[in-house]
Amino acid sequence: MEDHFQPRPLYCRIKPVLDRFFNDQDTRPDFRLSRESLKVLLDLLGQDRRHGWGVTIETLVFLFWLASGASYRVVSRVFGMPRSTVHRIVHRVTEEVVAIRHQVIHLPRTEEDLEAVSCGFAGLARHRAFRKAAGAIDGCHVRIVPPSGPDGHCYRNRKLFSSILLQAVCDHQGRFIDTYVGWPGSVHDSRVLRHSPLYRRALYPPPGHYILADGGTPASNIHFPSSLPTNGRCKVWDPSASTAITPGHAASSSVPSG
């Protein structure tokens, strides 16, 4: 594997953020990624640059902008490059990251991968009822500057700031295995789910498995399995049966015990 962390000339030594990076200091305060995660990302983006600042510097500029939420003007001062250059780098690296996202964010591809996820959830819950759990789904609001015009108010969410909605399914390690993003913040999570490819095409989970979800998950039938914990806060979504299972206290279980 190509070593992306070779010593750099004076330019990198006089820029504190780069000096910390190339001197093996903790990268999380500046980039919100561990050094190991940065290496993986740089390998995935590792195409040669015939022009520009090189893949490492450009990726660091992009990550700093993303992690800090700073303006192009601030990022240009941090890295000592023109604001127009920062703008081009951010947009170029964004396109490259989007292009490789399916190499990282994907549903389990083999039976062994699915089994690892299910066993992982069962281990976390310490309960055999979770041996068929294939993921956990939830949504979050990504803060934005609302678009101008009459539709701008549609992006104002119940927390009174403008956002777009991200729906994500994670595995037992908290890694994204499916994402769906773009709906205005005023839209309810259940509507986002109903319009997502995951739900409309019944892409996941496979028969006999379910996805853990909260109370905003659509449900046409509610069952109360006795084999699940009884805190009443979690639902189990099986799109193939259009069923949400709410942990409760009824007599019979709808969760496979296999």
Summary of the structure (lengths in Angstrom):
residues: 258
radius of gyration: 22.2
end to end distance: 42.0
largest distance: 71.5
contacts: 733
relative contact order: 0.09
helix: 41%
strand: 17%
